[in-house]
Amino acid sequence: MMEIMTSYERKGMEKGMEKGYRKGKKLAKVEVAKKLLSKEMPVEEVVEVTGLSKEQVEQLKKEI
């Protein structure tokens, strides 16, 4: 028998997928920022390229 998804289940699944997408997108930005910082790109330029905040980029710089 084929299972039918309720509208609540569908909305929950869509919400979970959107959350995962946003998390993945942020992780990708962090990885790009780390690579740029390792190549000694100025913090201000990394902020501009990645869209991360200056504080986030400065924290990443401390970590690498």
Backbone torsions as a table, in degrees:
resi	resn	phi	psi	omega
1	MET	NA	135.6	-179.0
2	MET	-80.5	132.9	-179.3
3	GLU	-85.7	133.7	179.7
4	ILE	-103.5	130.0	-178.4
5	MET	-82.3	132.2	177.3
6	THR	-77.1	163.3	179.9
7	SER	-62.9	-32.5	178.3
8	TYR	-67.7	-42.0	178.2
9	GLU	-64.4	-42.9	179.9
10	ARG	-61.9	-45.8	178.9
11	LYS	-63.0	-39.9	178.2
12	GLY	-64.2	-41.6	179.4
13	MET	-66.3	-42.9	178.6
14	GLU	-62.9	-41.1	179.4
15	LYS	-64.2	-41.8	178.0
16	GLY	-64.8	-40.3	178.6
17	MET	-65.4	-41.4	179.1
18	GLU	-63.8	-42.1	178.6
19	LYS	-62.3	-43.0	178.0
20	GLY	-64.2	-39.8	177.9
21	TYR	-61.5	-46.8	-179.6
22	ARG	-63.2	-40.4	179.7
23	LYS	-64.8	-43.6	178.5
24	GLY	-63.8	-39.1	179.3
25	LYS	-64.3	-42.1	179.0
26	LYS	-66.2	-41.7	178.7
27	LEU	-61.1	-37.8	178.2
28	ALA	-64.9	-41.1	178.1
29	LYS	-62.4	-40.3	179.8
30	VAL	-64.0	-43.2	179.6
31	GLU	-63.4	-42.2	177.5
32	VAL	-63.1	-44.0	179.9
33	ALA	-60.0	-43.3	179.7
34	LYS	-61.9	-41.6	179.5
35	LYS	-64.9	-43.1	179.7
36	LEU	-65.1	-41.9	178.9
37	LEU	-65.3	-36.4	179.6
38	SER	-67.8	-21.1	176.0
39	LYS	-93.6	12.2	176.4
40	GLU	64.4	33.0	173.9
41	MET	-73.9	138.3	179.8
42	PRO	-59.4	145.7	-178.2
43	VAL	-53.2	-44.4	-177.5
44	GLU	-59.6	-38.6	179.0
45	GLU	-71.2	-37.5	177.6
46	VAL	-63.9	-40.6	176.9
47	VAL	-59.4	-46.3	-178.3
48	GLU	-63.7	-43.0	-176.8
49	VAL	-71.6	-42.6	-173.1
50	THR	-91.3	-25.9	-175.5
51	GLY	83.9	2.0	175.4
52	LEU	-74.8	160.7	178.6
53	SER	-75.5	159.9	178.6
54	LYS	-60.4	-39.0	179.7
55	GLU	-64.1	-41.6	179.0
56	GLN	-63.0	-43.7	-178.1
57	VAL	-67.5	-40.6	178.3
58	GLU	-64.1	-36.9	176.9
59	GLN	-65.1	-42.4	178.1
60	LEU	-62.6	-38.4	-180.0
61	LYS	-62.5	-38.2	178.1
62	LYS	-66.2	-32.7	-175.8
63	GLU	-75.6	-25.8	-177.3
64	ILE	-98.9	NA	NA
